[in-house]
Amino acid sequence: MTYIFAERLKELREEKGLSIRMLAKEVGYSDVAIGRWENKKQIPNIETLITFAKYFNVSADYLLGLED
């Protein structure tokens, strides 16, 4: 599940043409934290998951790989 989240987060970020730093500024997380999530070094908490789901207008299930 962590790997799917990491891949989808990066994919969504790149689709919007955002750098990690730009996304960090948009959602209020540090670029270091986003880098850790994208590089599968850390698992996001539920609040973070909700933040990204709302920002990218996708479901939490999509971010977790529970739906396509």
PDB file of N, CA, C and O in Angstrom:
ATOM      1  N   MET A   1       0.822  -1.192   0.000  1.00  0.00           N
ATOM      2  CA  MET A   1       0.000   0.000   0.000  1.00  0.00           C
ATOM      3  C   MET A   1       0.868   1.258   0.000  1.00  0.00           C
ATOM      4  O   MET A   1       0.545   2.229  -0.685  1.00  0.00           O
ATOM      5  N   THR A   2       1.951   1.253   0.750  1.00  0.00           N
ATOM      6  CA  THR A   2       2.856   2.399   0.789  1.00  0.00           C
ATOM      7  C   THR A   2       3.414   2.701  -0.586  1.00  0.00           C
ATOM      8  O   THR A   2       3.552   3.862  -0.972  1.00  0.00           O
ATOM      9  N   TYR A   3       3.737   1.644  -1.326  1.00  0.00           N
ATOM     10  CA  TYR A   3       4.322   1.843  -2.647  1.00  0.00           C
ATOM     11  C   TYR A   3       3.312   2.459  -3.607  1.00  0.00           C
ATOM     12  O   TYR A   3       3.659   3.333  -4.402  1.00  0.00           O
ATOM     13  N   ILE A   4       2.085   2.013  -3.536  1.00  0.00           N
ATOM     14  CA  ILE A   4       1.058   2.564  -4.416  1.00  0.00           C
ATOM     15  C   ILE A   4       0.826   4.026  -4.086  1.00  0.00           C
ATOM     16  O   ILE A   4       0.737   4.855  -4.992  1.00  0.00           O
ATOM     17  N   PHE A   5       0.726   4.361  -2.797  1.00  0.00           N
ATOM     18  CA  PHE A   5       0.547   5.760  -2.418  1.00  0.00           C
ATOM     19  C   PHE A   5       1.693   6.602  -2.976  1.00  0.00           C
ATOM     20  O   PHE A   5       1.457   7.658  -3.562  1.00  0.00           O
ATOM     21  N   ALA A   6       2.905   6.150  -2.801  1.00  0.00           N
ATOM     22  CA  ALA A   6       4.086   6.892  -3.268  1.00  0.00           C
ATOM     23  C   ALA A   6       4.021   7.124  -4.773  1.00  0.00           C
ATOM     24  O   ALA A   6       4.274   8.229  -5.253  1.00  0.00           O
ATOM     25  N   GLU A   7       3.685   6.084  -5.503  1.00  0.00           N
ATOM     26  CA  GLU A   7       3.621   6.196  -6.963  1.00  0.00           C
ATOM     27  C   GLU A   7       2.505   7.130  -7.399  1.00  0.00           C
ATOM     28  O   GLU A   7       2.687   7.940  -8.309  1.00  0.00           O
ATOM     29  N   ARG A   8       1.358   7.021  -6.759  1.00  0.00           N
ATOM     30  CA  ARG A   8       0.218   7.861  -7.155  1.00  0.00           C
ATOM     31  C   ARG A   8       0.446   9.316  -6.767  1.00  0.00           C
ATOM     32  O   ARG A   8       0.080  10.219  -7.519  1.00  0.00           O
ATOM     33  N   LEU A   9       1.035   9.551  -5.622  1.00  0.00           N
ATOM     34  CA  LEU A   9       1.330  10.923  -5.209  1.00  0.00           C
ATOM     35  C   LEU A   9       2.257  11.579  -6.226  1.00  0.00           C
ATOM     36  O   LEU A   9       2.009  12.702  -6.662  1.00  0.00           O
ATOM     37  N   LYS A  10       3.305  10.889  -6.595  1.00  0.00           N
ATOM     38  CA  LYS A  10       4.256  11.439  -7.563  1.00  0.00           C
ATOM     39  C   LYS A  10       3.595  11.653  -8.928  1.00  0.00           C
ATOM     40  O   LYS A  10       3.801  12.680  -9.575  1.00  0.00           O
ATOM     41  N   GLU A  11       2.814  10.688  -9.346  1.00  0.00           N
ATOM     42  CA  GLU A  11       2.119  10.785 -10.636  1.00  0.00           C
ATOM     43  C   GLU A  11       1.177  11.995 -10.661  1.00  0.00           C
ATOM     44  O   GLU A  11       1.173  12.756 -11.629  1.00  0.00           O
ATOM     45  N   LEU A  12       0.395  12.172  -9.619  1.00  0.00           N
ATOM     46  CA  LEU A  12      -0.544  13.291  -9.551  1.00  0.00           C
ATOM     47  C   LEU A  12       0.188  14.632  -9.507  1.00  0.00           C
ATOM     48  O   LEU A  12      -0.223  15.600 -10.147  1.00  0.00           O
ATOM     49  N   ARG A  13       1.263  14.671  -8.752  1.00  0.00           N
ATOM     50  CA  ARG A  13       2.060  15.900  -8.658  1.00  0.00           C
ATOM     51  C   ARG A  13       2.620  16.269 -10.026  1.00  0.00           C
ATOM     52  O   ARG A  13       2.535  17.424 -10.444  1.00  0.00           O
ATOM     53  N   GLU A  14       3.188  15.299 -10.716  1.00  0.00           N
ATOM     54  CA  GLU A  14       3.788  15.553 -12.023  1.00  0.00           C
ATOM     55  C   GLU A  14       2.735  15.926 -13.066  1.00  0.00           C
ATOM     56  O   GLU A  14       2.997  16.749 -13.943  1.00  0.00           O
ATOM     57  N   GLU A  15       1.542  15.322 -12.974  1.00  0.00           N
ATOM     58  CA  GLU A  15       0.461  15.666 -13.900  1.00  0.00           C
ATOM     59  C   GLU A  15       0.076  17.144 -13.781  1.00  0.00           C
ATOM     60  O   GLU A  15      -0.316  17.776 -14.761  1.00  0.00           O
ATOM     61  N   LYS A  16       0.195  17.680 -12.565  1.00  0.00           N
ATOM     62  CA  LYS A  16      -0.114  19.101 -12.347  1.00  0.00           C
ATOM     63  C   LYS A  16       1.079  19.994 -12.669  1.00  0.00           C
ATOM     64  O   LYS A  16       0.980  21.219 -12.599  1.00  0.00           O
ATOM     65  N   GLY A  17       2.203  19.382 -13.021  1.00  0.00           N
ATOM     66  CA  GLY A  17       3.393  20.152 -13.353  1.00  0.00           C
ATOM     67  C   GLY A  17       4.045  20.806 -12.147  1.00  0.00           C
ATOM     68  O   GLY A  17       4.654  21.870 -12.262  1.00  0.00           O
ATOM     69  N   LEU A  18       3.915  20.169 -10.993  1.00  0.00           N
ATOM     70  CA  LEU A  18       4.455  20.726  -9.755  1.00  0.00           C
ATOM     71  C   LEU A  18       5.749  20.033  -9.341  1.00  0.00           C
ATOM     72  O   LEU A  18       5.897  18.820  -9.496  1.00  0.00           O
ATOM     73  N   SER A  19       6.669  20.811  -8.819  1.00  0.00           N
ATOM     74  CA  SER A  19       7.842  20.232  -8.176  1.00  0.00           C
ATOM     75  C   SER A  19       7.424  19.828  -6.761  1.00  0.00           C
ATOM     76  O   SER A  19       6.352  20.204  -6.287  1.00  0.00           O
ATOM     77  N   ILE A  20       8.270  19.073  -6.109  1.00  0.00           N
ATOM     78  CA  ILE A  20       7.987  18.713  -4.713  1.00  0.00           C
ATOM     79  C   ILE A  20       7.863  19.979  -3.873  1.00  0.00           C
ATOM     80  O   ILE A  20       6.966  20.084  -3.036  1.00  0.00           O
ATOM     81  N   ARG A  21       8.743  20.924  -4.088  1.00  0.00           N
ATOM     82  CA  ARG A  21       8.728  22.177  -3.332  1.00  0.00           C
ATOM     83  C   ARG A  21       7.429  22.962  -3.561  1.00  0.00           C
ATOM     84  O   ARG A  21       6.857  23.517  -2.623  1.00  0.00           O
ATOM     85  N   MET A  22       6.975  23.001  -4.809  1.00  0.00           N
ATOM     86  CA  MET A  22       5.741  23.718  -5.128  1.00  0.00           C
ATOM     87  C   MET A  22       4.537  23.051  -4.459  1.00  0.00           C
ATOM     88  O   MET A  22       3.672  23.730  -3.907  1.00  0.00           O
ATOM     89  N   LEU A  23       4.488  21.719  -4.513  1.00  0.00           N
ATOM     90  CA  LEU A  23       3.395  21.001  -3.870  1.00  0.00           C
ATOM     91  C   LEU A  23       3.418  21.227  -2.365  1.00  0.00           C
ATOM     92  O   LEU A  23       2.374  21.425  -1.745  1.00  0.00           O
ATOM     93  N   ALA A  24       4.596  21.196  -1.787  1.00  0.00           N
ATOM     94  CA  ALA A  24       4.726  21.421  -0.344  1.00  0.00           C
ATOM     95  C   ALA A  24       4.124  22.764   0.054  1.00  0.00           C
ATOM     96  O   ALA A  24       3.420  22.866   1.058  1.00  0.00           O
ATOM     97  N   LYS A  25       4.401  23.765  -0.722  1.00  0.00           N
ATOM     98  CA  LYS A  25       3.866  25.098  -0.451  1.00  0.00           C
ATOM     99  C   LYS A  25       2.345  25.119  -0.573  1.00  0.00           C
ATOM    100  O   LYS A  25       1.659  25.760   0.223  1.00  0.00           O
ATOM    101  N   GLU A  26       1.831  24.422  -1.562  1.00  0.00           N
ATOM    102  CA  GLU A  26       0.383  24.374  -1.811  1.00  0.00           C
ATOM    103  C   GLU A  26      -0.381  23.701  -0.678  1.00  0.00           C
ATOM    104  O   GLU A  26      -1.448  24.173  -0.284  1.00  0.00           O
ATOM    105  N   VAL A  27       0.156  22.600  -0.150  1.00  0.00           N
ATOM    106  CA  VAL A  27      -0.590  21.808   0.837  1.00  0.00           C
ATOM    107  C   VAL A  27      -0.133  22.020   2.281  1.00  0.00           C
ATOM    108  O   VAL A  27      -0.767  21.518   3.210  1.00  0.00           O
ATOM    109  N   GLY A  28       0.948  22.750   2.472  1.00  0.00           N
ATOM    110  CA  GLY A  28       1.375  23.063   3.834  1.00  0.00           C
ATOM    111  C   GLY A  28       2.230  22.011   4.518  1.00  0.00           C
ATOM    112  O   GLY A  28       2.313  21.976   5.745  1.00  0.00           O
ATOM    113  N   TYR A  29       2.862  21.160   3.734  1.00  0.00           N
ATOM    114  CA  TYR A  29       3.811  20.186   4.282  1.00  0.00           C
ATOM    115  C   TYR A  29       5.203  20.557   3.803  1.00  0.00           C
ATOM    116  O   TYR A  29       5.353  21.316   2.845  1.00  0.00           O
ATOM    117  N   SER A  30       6.204  20.034   4.454  1.00  0.00           N
ATOM    118  CA  SER A  30       7.566  20.339   4.017  1.00  0.00           C
ATOM    119  C   SER A  30       7.919  19.523   2.780  1.00  0.00           C
ATOM    120  O   SER A  30       7.375  18.444   2.547  1.00  0.00           O
ATOM    121  N   ASP A  31       8.840  20.064   1.998  1.00  0.00           N
ATOM    122  CA  ASP A  31       9.287  19.325   0.818  1.00  0.00           C
ATOM    123  C   ASP A  31      10.011  18.049   1.227  1.00  0.00           C
ATOM    124  O   ASP A  31       9.981  17.059   0.497  1.00  0.00           O
ATOM    125  N   VAL A  32      10.655  18.063   2.378  1.00  0.00           N
ATOM    126  CA  VAL A  32      11.338  16.868   2.880  1.00  0.00           C
ATOM    127  C   VAL A  32      10.317  15.763   3.151  1.00  0.00           C
ATOM    128  O   VAL A  32      10.547  14.605   2.801  1.00  0.00           O
ATOM    129  N   ALA A  33       9.196  16.116   3.771  1.00  0.00           N
ATOM    130  CA  ALA A  33       8.155  15.127   4.074  1.00  0.00           C
ATOM    131  C   ALA A  33       7.589  14.540   2.782  1.00  0.00           C
ATOM    132  O   ALA A  33       7.430  13.324   2.667  1.00  0.00           O
ATOM    133  N   ILE A  34       7.289  15.391   1.822  1.00  0.00           N
ATOM    134  CA  ILE A  34       6.740  14.904   0.556  1.00  0.00           C
ATOM    135  C   ILE A  34       7.755  13.995  -0.145  1.00  0.00           C
ATOM    136  O   ILE A  34       7.386  12.966  -0.710  1.00  0.00           O
ATOM    137  N   GLY A  35       9.005  14.373  -0.105  1.00  0.00           N
ATOM    138  CA  GLY A  35      10.053  13.522  -0.673  1.00  0.00           C
ATOM    139  C   GLY A  35      10.109  12.158  -0.010  1.00  0.00           C
ATOM    140  O   GLY A  35      10.298  11.145  -0.683  1.00  0.00           O
ATOM    141  N   ARG A  36       9.946  12.126   1.293  1.00  0.00           N
ATOM    142  CA  ARG A  36       9.957  10.847   2.015  1.00  0.00           C
ATOM    143  C   ARG A  36       8.772   9.982   1.610  1.00  0.00           C
ATOM    144  O   ARG A  36       8.918   8.773   1.433  1.00  0.00           O
ATOM    145  N   TRP A  37       7.601  10.593   1.461  1.00  0.00           N
ATOM    146  CA  TRP A  37       6.423   9.820   1.044  1.00  0.00           C
ATOM    147  C   TRP A  37       6.608   9.289  -0.366  1.00  0.00           C
ATOM    148  O   TRP A  37       6.307   8.127  -0.639  1.00  0.00           O
ATOM    149  N   GLU A  38       7.101  10.131  -1.261  1.00  0.00           N
ATOM    150  CA  GLU A  38       7.290   9.700  -2.652  1.00  0.00           C
ATOM    151  C   GLU A  38       8.391   8.653  -2.789  1.00  0.00           C
ATOM    152  O   GLU A  38       8.348   7.828  -3.702  1.00  0.00           O
ATOM    153  N   ASN A  39       9.357   8.678  -1.909  1.00  0.00           N
ATOM    154  CA  ASN A  39      10.474   7.726  -1.971  1.00  0.00           C
ATOM    155  C   ASN A  39      10.269   6.517  -1.074  1.00  0.00           C
ATOM    156  O   ASN A  39      11.204   5.760  -0.811  1.00  0.00           O
ATOM    157  N   LYS A  40       9.048   6.343  -0.610  1.00  0.00           N
ATOM    158  CA  LYS A  40       8.658   5.163   0.180  1.00  0.00           C
ATOM    159  C   LYS A  40       9.439   5.020   1.485  1.00  0.00           C
ATOM    160  O   LYS A  40       9.660   3.908   1.964  1.00  0.00           O
ATOM    161  N   LYS A  41       9.850   6.140   2.050  1.00  0.00           N
ATOM    162  CA  LYS A  41      10.620   6.092   3.292  1.00  0.00           C
ATOM    163  C   LYS A  41       9.762   6.379   4.512  1.00  0.00           C
ATOM    164  O   LYS A  41      10.197   6.182   5.647  1.00  0.00           O
ATOM    165  N   GLN A  42       8.548   6.843   4.278  1.00  0.00           N
ATOM    166  CA  GLN A  42       7.662   7.175   5.384  1.00  0.00           C
ATOM    167  C   GLN A  42       6.226   6.962   4.925  1.00  0.00           C
ATOM    168  O   GLN A  42       5.909   7.140   3.749  1.00  0.00           O
ATOM    169  N   ILE A  43       5.371   6.585   5.844  1.00  0.00           N
ATOM    170  CA  ILE A  43       3.960   6.369   5.554  1.00  0.00           C
ATOM    171  C   ILE A  43       3.178   7.585   6.059  1.00  0.00           C
ATOM    172  O   ILE A  43       3.359   8.007   7.201  1.00  0.00           O
ATOM    173  N   PRO A  44       2.309   8.148   5.214  1.00  0.00           N
ATOM    174  CA  PRO A  44       1.541   9.312   5.655  1.00  0.00           C
ATOM    175  C   PRO A  44       0.449   8.917   6.649  1.00  0.00           C
ATOM    176  O   PRO A  44      -0.038   7.787   6.635  1.00  0.00           O
ATOM    177  N   ASN A  45       0.075   9.857   7.504  1.00  0.00           N
ATOM    178  CA  ASN A  45      -1.034   9.589   8.419  1.00  0.00           C
ATOM    179  C   ASN A  45      -2.351   9.894   7.715  1.00  0.00           C
ATOM    180  O   ASN A  45      -2.352  10.374   6.581  1.00  0.00           O
ATOM    181  N   ILE A  46      -3.453   9.622   8.368  1.00  0.00           N
ATOM    182  CA  ILE A  46      -4.767   9.771   7.758  1.00  0.00           C
ATOM    183  C   ILE A  46      -5.061  11.227   7.390  1.00  0.00           C
ATOM    184  O   ILE A  46      -5.679  11.478   6.356  1.00  0.00           O
ATOM    185  N   GLU A  47      -4.639  12.176   8.196  1.00  0.00           N
ATOM    186  CA  GLU A  47      -4.871  13.590   7.886  1.00  0.00           C
ATOM    187  C   GLU A  47      -4.144  13.988   6.603  1.00  0.00           C
ATOM    188  O   GLU A  47      -4.675  14.742   5.787  1.00  0.00           O
ATOM    189  N   THR A  48      -2.955  13.485   6.437  1.00  0.00           N
ATOM    190  CA  THR A  48      -2.178  13.759   5.231  1.00  0.00           C
ATOM    191  C   THR A  48      -2.870  13.149   4.017  1.00  0.00           C
ATOM    192  O   THR A  48      -2.977  13.788   2.971  1.00  0.00           O
ATOM    193  N   LEU A  49      -3.326  11.938   4.157  1.00  0.00           N
ATOM    194  CA  LEU A  49      -4.034  11.255   3.080  1.00  0.00           C
ATOM    195  C   LEU A  49      -5.263  12.065   2.648  1.00  0.00           C
ATOM    196  O   LEU A  49      -5.509  12.237   1.454  1.00  0.00           O
ATOM    197  N   ILE A  50      -6.018  12.552   3.608  1.00  0.00           N
ATOM    198  CA  ILE A  50      -7.204  13.361   3.310  1.00  0.00           C
ATOM    199  C   ILE A  50      -6.812  14.659   2.619  1.00  0.00           C
ATOM    200  O   ILE A  50      -7.473  15.086   1.672  1.00  0.00           O
ATOM    201  N   THR A  51      -5.747  15.283   3.084  1.00  0.00           N
ATOM    202  CA  THR A  51      -5.270  16.525   2.465  1.00  0.00           C
ATOM    203  C   THR A  51      -4.966  16.319   0.991  1.00  0.00           C
ATOM    204  O   THR A  51      -5.384  17.121   0.155  1.00  0.00           O
ATOM    205  N   PHE A  52      -4.248  15.261   0.662  1.00  0.00           N
ATOM    206  CA  PHE A  52      -3.896  14.995  -0.733  1.00  0.00           C
ATOM    207  C   PHE A  52      -5.113  14.585  -1.556  1.00  0.00           C
ATOM    208  O   PHE A  52      -5.223  14.968  -2.721  1.00  0.00           O
ATOM    209  N   ALA A  53      -6.015  13.823  -0.980  1.00  0.00           N
ATOM    210  CA  ALA A  53      -7.226  13.432  -1.701  1.00  0.00           C
ATOM    211  C   ALA A  53      -8.033  14.670  -2.088  1.00  0.00           C
ATOM    212  O   ALA A  53      -8.507  14.776  -3.219  1.00  0.00           O
ATOM    213  N   LYS A  54      -8.186  15.590  -1.166  1.00  0.00           N
ATOM    214  CA  LYS A  54      -8.917  16.829  -1.457  1.00  0.00           C
ATOM    215  C   LYS A  54      -8.165  17.688  -2.464  1.00  0.00           C
ATOM    216  O   LYS A  54      -8.766  18.217  -3.399  1.00  0.00           O
ATOM    217  N   TYR A  55      -6.878  17.829  -2.285  1.00  0.00           N
ATOM    218  CA  TYR A  55      -6.086  18.689  -3.163  1.00  0.00           C
ATOM    219  C   TYR A  55      -6.129  18.200  -4.607  1.00  0.00           C
ATOM    220  O   TYR A  55      -6.314  18.995  -5.529  1.00  0.00           O
ATOM    221  N   PHE A  56      -5.960  16.900  -4.804  1.00  0.00           N
ATOM    222  CA  PHE A  56      -5.927  16.342  -6.150  1.00  0.00           C
ATOM    223  C   PHE A  56      -7.313  15.913  -6.652  1.00  0.00           C
ATOM    224  O   PHE A  56      -7.453  15.447  -7.783  1.00  0.00           O
ATOM    225  N   ASN A  57      -8.331  16.077  -5.803  1.00  0.00           N
ATOM    226  CA  ASN A  57      -9.706  15.722  -6.161  1.00  0.00           C
ATOM    227  C   ASN A  57      -9.822  14.254  -6.566  1.00  0.00           C
ATOM    228  O   ASN A  57     -10.418  13.913  -7.589  1.00  0.00           O
ATOM    229  N   VAL A  58      -9.240  13.406  -5.740  1.00  0.00           N
ATOM    230  CA  VAL A  58      -9.335  11.957  -5.909  1.00  0.00           C
ATOM    231  C   VAL A  58      -9.761  11.364  -4.577  1.00  0.00           C
ATOM    232  O   VAL A  58      -9.743  12.053  -3.558  1.00  0.00           O
ATOM    233  N   SER A  59     -10.140  10.105  -4.575  1.00  0.00           N
ATOM    234  CA  SER A  59     -10.531   9.468  -3.318  1.00  0.00           C
ATOM    235  C   SER A  59      -9.296   8.963  -2.569  1.00  0.00           C
ATOM    236  O   SER A  59      -8.245   8.713  -3.159  1.00  0.00           O
ATOM    237  N   ALA A  60      -9.454   8.825  -1.280  1.00  0.00           N
ATOM    238  CA  ALA A  60      -8.391   8.221  -0.467  1.00  0.00           C
ATOM    239  C   ALA A  60      -8.159   6.784  -0.929  1.00  0.00           C
ATOM    240  O   ALA A  60      -7.026   6.301  -0.928  1.00  0.00           O
ATOM    241  N   ASP A  61      -9.229   6.109  -1.320  1.00  0.00           N
ATOM    242  CA  ASP A  61      -9.088   4.742  -1.832  1.00  0.00           C
ATOM    243  C   ASP A  61      -8.198   4.706  -3.066  1.00  0.00           C
ATOM    244  O   ASP A  61      -7.399   3.783  -3.227  1.00  0.00           O
ATOM    245  N   TYR A  62      -8.328   5.697  -3.936  1.00  0.00           N
ATOM    246  CA  TYR A  62      -7.474   5.757  -5.119  1.00  0.00           C
ATOM    247  C   TYR A  62      -6.012   5.918  -4.696  1.00  0.00           C
ATOM    248  O   TYR A  62      -5.135   5.215  -5.198  1.00  0.00           O
ATOM    249  N   LEU A  63      -5.756   6.842  -3.775  1.00  0.00           N
ATOM    250  CA  LEU A  63      -4.379   7.075  -3.322  1.00  0.00           C
ATOM    251  C   LEU A  63      -3.759   5.837  -2.685  1.00  0.00           C
ATOM    252  O   LEU A  63      -2.550   5.621  -2.769  1.00  0.00           O
ATOM    253  N   LEU A  64      -4.594   5.035  -2.055  1.00  0.00           N
ATOM    254  CA  LEU A  64      -4.111   3.819  -1.391  1.00  0.00           C
ATOM    255  C   LEU A  64      -4.082   2.608  -2.303  1.00  0.00           C
ATOM    256  O   LEU A  64      -3.614   1.542  -1.905  1.00  0.00           O
ATOM    257  N   GLY A  65      -4.578   2.760  -3.522  1.00  0.00           N
ATOM    258  CA  GLY A  65      -4.568   1.653  -4.463  1.00  0.00           C
ATOM    259  C   GLY A  65      -5.728   0.682  -4.280  1.00  0.00           C
ATOM    260  O   GLY A  65      -5.676  -0.450  -4.760  1.00  0.00           O
ATOM    261  N   LEU A  66      -6.769   1.123  -3.589  1.00  0.00           N
ATOM    262  CA  LEU A  66      -7.930   0.256  -3.378  1.00  0.00           C
ATOM    263  C   LEU A  66      -8.934   0.356  -4.521  1.00  0.00           C
ATOM    264  O   LEU A  66      -9.848  -0.462  -4.634  1.00  0.00           O
ATOM    265  N   GLU A  67      -8.752   1.366  -5.362  1.00  0.00           N
ATOM    266  CA  GLU A  67      -9.557   1.512  -6.577  1.00  0.00           C
ATOM    267  C   GLU A  67      -8.706   2.180  -7.647  1.00  0.00           C
ATOM    268  O   GLU A  67      -7.712   2.843  -7.349  1.00  0.00           O
ATOM    269  N   ASP A  68      -9.111   1.994  -8.890  1.00  0.00           N
ATOM    270  CA  ASP A  68      -8.376   2.593 -10.010  1.00  0.00           C
ATOM    271  C   ASP A  68      -8.987   3.900 -10.442  1.00  0.00           C
ATOM    272  O   ASP A  68      -8.490   4.536 -11.372  1.00  0.00           O
TER     273      ASP A  68
END
